[in-house]
Amino acid sequence: MSSRKTSQVYALLIVGMIAISFSAIFVKWSNAPASIIGMYRLLITNIVLLPWVWAYRSEWRSVQRNDWVRLFLSGFFLGLHFLLWMESLRYTTVASSTVLLALEPILVMAGSFWFFKQKTTAPALVGVGIALCGMMLIGWGDMAVSGQALYGDILSMLGTIAVVIHMLLGQDLRQRVSSYVYNFTVFLVAGLALAAYNLSAGYSFTAYEPKEWILFACMAIIPTVLGHMLFNWLLKYISATSISMSVLGEPVGSIILAWLLLGETLVMTQLIACLLLIIGVWAFLMSDRRAHHPSPPAITEAAPSRSVL
């Protein structure tokens, strides 16, 4: 990958980070059950993608049987992630819920080493450490240890494990399956899995105010299409660990947006934590970029002169 394309890839990564930061805000604004929000978020995304199904018919036919199984598993775990994480926001704050996302890059890094033999450089690990310090500061004094908040924190942690499995499956699949086929299939499976859950729970599929439908559409377009779908496309060009590290930028955006739009507290400790998160994520991504795109070796010998005769 050329240096220019590499810069474009990392710029798109930043766009995705900003987009997913709105997810927690939309969930907080909505009064619908978390599983309903997740279902319509995904199924509306599929409606947006539907016009291109026929154009990618050759890619559909080229998917191998084993990859279909992996696609369904990836979609199932994505749906499970949305269900658990969105539900956690009903019981705890944006800061407490998102702080547990710190587990994601660590688990993805371990999984990438275990399954794909991908190693991480020392500077990248330093970046992870700085980002983790920021995550711990965000949750300092906010993460409760009893009652409903603890229940919400547990849901968030389980949701993090689910998205790690989804990411590792995606890293493998995106080497063989096109971005469109991967996104459409995974979102559809996740949406249908949530629909089955909603049906079994007895939730209404239609009894929602216009405001809720607007929020469902916003969830589909902003954090899903411009966030998760973009991340899925980037899996072909950068590692799942790098994308997981960039997801740590979500708490920065979410906390600032929660302060501006929801009236949640923003103290100096959290501002320092956000700065540490940005530094840590930036250090990791720059280290990852240099590791995969090293500078050309320096010329140590003078080139022989060419005769003009």
N, C-alpha and C positions, 0 to 999 in steps of 0.2 A: 504494500500500500504506500502511495506517494506521500510526501510530507504535507502537501496541500490537502489531500483527502483525509489524512490523519487529523489535521486541524479541524476539518469539517465534521468528522465523526465526534470529536470531543466537544465541539460547539453544540451539536445535536444532543449530546449527553446532558449539557447544561439546560437546554430547552426542556428535556424530559424531567429534570430535577425540579424545575420551576412548576411544570404542569402538575406533577403528582402532589405538590405542596397544597393544592386546592382541595384535595380529596377529603381530608379531615374536616375542612370548613363546610363543604356541601353536606357531609354526613351529619354534622352538628346542627345544621339548619333544617334538616329534614325530620319529620315526625313519623315517617314510615318505618316499618321493621327493617333491620339491617339487611336481612336476607332478600327483601323486596328491592331495596336500593341496589344491592349487588346484582341481582337478576336483571333488572332493567338497564343498569349500567352496561352490562355485557351484551344483552340482546339488542339494545339500540345500536351499539357499536357494530354488531353483525348486520343490521339493516343498512347502516352506512356503507359497509363493505360489500353488500350483496350484489350491486351492479357489475362487479368485476369477476364474479364467479366463473362465467363462461369464458372470459378472456384468459383465465389461468387453467383451463381444462387439461392441458398437457401436463402441468405440474401436479394436478390431482392424481392423474393416472400413474405418475412415476413414483408415488409414495409406496414404499415396501410394507408388507404386512406387519412386520415387527415394529416399524415406525408408527403405524396406526395405533398400536397398543400404547406406545410411549406418548403419542399425542393425546390420547384419551386420559392417560394418567396425569399428564401435565395440566390438562384442562381441569380435571377433578381437584387437584391440589390448589390450583389458582382459585377455583370457586370456594374451596374450604378456607383459603387465606382471607378472601374478602368477607366471608361470613363471620369468621372469628375476630378479625381486626375491626370491622365496622361495628360489631356487637360490643367490642371492648370500649368503644367511645361512648357507649351509653352509661358506663359505670365508672369511668375514670377520665382524667383530663387529657387534652391533646399531648401535653408534655410527657405524662406518664406512659401513655400508649405508644408514642413514637420513640421513646428512649429505648425500648426493648428491641427496636430495629438494629441496635448495635450488634445484636447476635447474628444478624443476617450475613454480613461479609465474613465474619469469622467462620461460621458454619459452611458458607459457600467456598471459602478458601480451603478449608479442611477437605470438603468433598471434592473439589477440583484436584487437589493433590492426590487424594485416595483413588479417584476414578480415572482422572485424565493425566496424572503425573505432572501437573503444572506447579512449578516452584515460584516462590515469591522472594524478591530481593530484600536485603536489610533495610534500605531507605523506605521501601513500601511498608514494611512492618512498623517502622517508626511513624509513618503517616497514620496507620491503623491505630497505634497507641495514642497519638495526639487526638484523633477523632473520638476514641473511646473515652478519653478524659472529658472531652466536651459533652458526650452523651451522659456521662455520670453527673456532671454539673447540672445539666438540664433537669434531671430527675431529682436532684438534691432537695430534700424537704418537700417534694411533691408526691413521691411515690409512697402511697399508704401501705401499711402492712396488715390491715384488717378490713373487714366489712366488704362493701360493694367494690371499692377501689381495688382491693386485692384480686377479686374475681375478674375485674376488667384487665388487670395486669397479666393474669394467667391466660386469659383469652388472647391478648396481644402476643404473648410469648409463643403460644401454640400456633397462632397465625403466622408468626415469623418462621417457624419450622416448616410449615406448609409451603410458604413461598420459596424457601431454600430448595426444597425438593423440586418445585416447579422450575426454578432457575437452572438447576443442574440438568434436568431433563431437556430444557430448552437449549442449553449450550451444546448438547450432543445433537439434538434434532436439527438445529439451524445450520449445521454443516452439510446436511443432505436435503432438507425440506425448505422450499421457498418461504420468504417472509409472509406473503399473503396467505398461503395455505396454512402455515403454522398459526398465524394470528386468528384467522377465521375459525379454524377447527378448535383451537384451545378456548377461545372466547365462547363459542357455541356450546361446547361440552360443559364449561364452567357455568354458563347461564342456565342450561337445562338441568344441571345438578342442583342449582339453587331453586329452580322452579319446582323440582320434585320435593325438595325440603319444604318449600312454602305450601305446597299442596298438602303434604302430610301434617304440617302445623296448623292448617286451616286458615291461613292468611288470605285476605281478599287480593285479587289480582287487579282490580279496577277502582275500588272505592277510595280514590285519592284526589285531593284538591289540585287545581291547575298549577299551584306553586310547586307541588311535589313532582309533577311531570316535567316541569322546567328544570328542576334539580336533577332528575334522572337523566335528562338530555345533556345537561352540563357535565355530569359525571362521566357520561359516555365520550363526549367530545374532548374535554380538557385533560383530566388525569388518565383516561384510558387510551384514546387515539394519540394524543400528543405526549403521553407518558409511557404507559406500559407497552403499547404497540410499538412505539419508537424504540424502547429498550429491547423488545424482541427482535426488531430488525437489526439493531446494533450487535446482538449476540454473535453474528457472523464475522464481525470485524474486531471486537474486543472481548475479553474474557468476562465470564459471569461474575467473577470476583470484582472486577473494575466497576461493573454496573451496580453490583450490590454496595460497593463503597460509595458510589455516587448517590445511591438512595439515602445515605446518611445525611445528605443535604436537605432531604425532605423536612426533618424537624426544624431546621432553620427557617425555611419558608412558612411552614405550618404555624410555628410559634409566633412569628411576626404577624401573619394573617389573623391568627386567633386573637392577638392583642388589638389589632386594628378593627376587626369585624365582629368578634365575639365578646370583647371586653375582658378576656382572660389576663391575668397578671403577667407582666414582663418586668423582671427585676434585673439589677446589674449582673448578678451571677449568671443569669440566662444569656445576657448579652455577651459576657466573656465566653460562655460555653459555645455560643453560636460562632464566635470568632475562631475558637479552637477547632470546631467541626470543619469550618471552611478551610483552615490551614491544613488540617489532617487529610481531608479528602483531596485537596489540591496536591499535597505532597505525594500521596499514593498514586494519583492518576498521572502525574508527571514522571514518577519513577517507573510506572508501568509502561508509559509511552516510550521512555528511553530504552527500557529493557527489550521492547518489541521492535523498536526502530532506532538502533544504535547509529551514532555518527560514523561516517566512513573513516577508516584508519588513516592516520597521518602519514605523509610521504617521508620516508627516512633517508632515501637516497636521491641524489640529483638525477634527473632523467638524462640519458646520454644525448650529447649534442648531435644534431643531424648535419651531415656534410652538405654544403651548398654547391659542391662541385658536380 
